[in-house]
């Protein structure tokens, strides 16, 4: 669940305010939003994804829970990103963004965040991973831009190819060690 605080801040004030806080917050259109704690499965998936990416890319470019300048009044903290060259606390030039769904963030990750992220000029891919099944929603930029909706990729035998980075995410590796729900018939 996300809790919207009755507080409006600009980006510099938000960055100063959020430093040293134990809770997780984002700035959405100038409003401070508290993010709920992540589950064990969420944490394991983020770790698996980051490790897989670090094995295929320059490890210094792969970062988790780092600030993304997503608009004039918005700072997000994607679960995992591949960043070209960010600052100390934020970046505005990611090439890959990955979010892991939580029950309370599904509409946000597949809705508002997707709309914000897909406007980033150098973003090559935005991927949202399910927690309880081997399933991903992937927006991959091609020569004409992003498609109108995500490709849905499901099954441990599937692979997400990210041509802009010349890498692949094998879902069996992403979900290694994760207890998955049985697929419904």
N, C-alpha and C positions, 0 to 999 in steps of 0.2 A: 504494500500500500504506500502511496505517496501522500505526504501531509503537506498541504500548502500553508505556509506561515503568513501571517498578516504583515509581511514586510516587503518593501520594494527597495531595490538597490541597483546602482549602476555596477558595471563589471569591476572597476578598481575597488569600490567599497565592498563588493561581495568577496573578492579574492582576499582582501584584508580581514574581513569578518570570518571567513570559513577556515583560515589557517589555524591549525591546532585543535580544531573541533573533532571529537570522536565520531559524531554522527556524520552521515553522508548527506550532502545537499547538492542541488543543482539550481541554476538561475534560469528560469523559463520566462521569457518576455518581461524581464525585470522583476519577477516575483521569485522569492526564495521558496524552494520546494524541498522538503525533507524526504530522503529516500529510505526505504525500510532496509533492514539487514538482509543479507543474502543467506540462502540455505546452503548446506554442505554440498549438495549436488551442484548448485550454481557455482560455488567456489572451485569445485573439482573441474567442472567444465571450463571455466575461465583459465585455470592453470593448464589443463590439457591443450587448449587452443593456443595459449601463449607459447608453451613449450614446442608445439608442432611448428608454429610460425618461426620461432627463434632458430629452429633446426634448418629452416629453408631460406632464411633471410639474414641480413646483418642483425645480430641480436640487439644492437643499440637502437634499432628502428621499431622494435616491438615493445609496447608498453601497455600496462593495464591500469584502468581507473585513473586516467590522466585527463586534464582539462581540455575540452574542445570548444573553441570559439565558434559557435554555430549560428551566430546572427548578431545584430546590433545590441540586443539586450539578453542574449542567451548563452550560457556556459553549461555544457553537458559533460558528463564523465562516462564515456563508453566503457564497456567491460574490457575490450581489447582493441587496440588500434595499431596500425603501422603508420608511422609518422615520418615525413621527409626531414623536417628540421624544426622542431618546436622550441619554445622558450622554456623557462624554468617551471612555469605553472600551467601554461596553456599552449595550444597550437591551433592554427587555422588551415593547415595544409596536410591532412591525413590522406593516405592513398587507400586504406582499408579500415573499415569500422565494423566491429562485431559486438552485438548485444546478445546476452543469454536471457531468454524469457523467464519471468516469474509470473505467477498468476495475477499479481497486481499491476504488472507493467506491460502486459500483452498489448493492450490498446495503444499505449504510449509508444512502445518500441516499433509496432507495425504501422502506426499512424503519424502522430506529430513528429517523432524523431525521424522516421523515414522521410517525411516531407522536408524537414530541416537539413538532414544529411545529404539528400540527393541534390540539393542546391549547391553544395560545395564544389567549386570549379575543378579541382584536381582529384576528387574522390573517384576511385576506379570501382570499388565494390562496397556494398553494405550488406551484411549477413546477420540474420537473426536466428539463433539456435534454440530449439525446444529443450526443456529439461528432462522430461519423462519419456520421450521417444526420440529415435534417431531421425530428426526432421529439421530442415532449415528452409528459410525463406531468403533467397539471394537476389539482390539487385546488382547486376553486372553491367557496367558501362561498355558500350561498343562505339563504333565510329559515329553513330547517330545520337548517342546519349544513353540514358537509362530507359529501360522498357517501362510501360505503363503500370506494370505490377511485377511482383517478384516471381522468380522460378521457384517452385516448391520441390525440394529434393528430400526424399524420404527413403530410409532403409540403410542398414549398416553396410551394405555392399555398394553404396553410392559414394561419389566423389564430387566435390565442388572444385571445379577448375577456375582459377583466377588468372586469366591470360595476361593482364597488365603487369602482374608480378612474376609470371612464369612459375606459379606454384599450384599445388593441389592440397585440399583438405579432405582426407579420407575419413568418412564418418565413423568407421570402425575404430579408428585411432582417436578421433575427437571424443567418442563415448566410451573409451576404454576405462574400465573400473567403475562405470556408472550403472546403477540398478535402473533398468528401463521397465516401463509398464508393458504388459503384453499387448501387441497390436490387436485392435478390435476387428472382428470378422465382418 
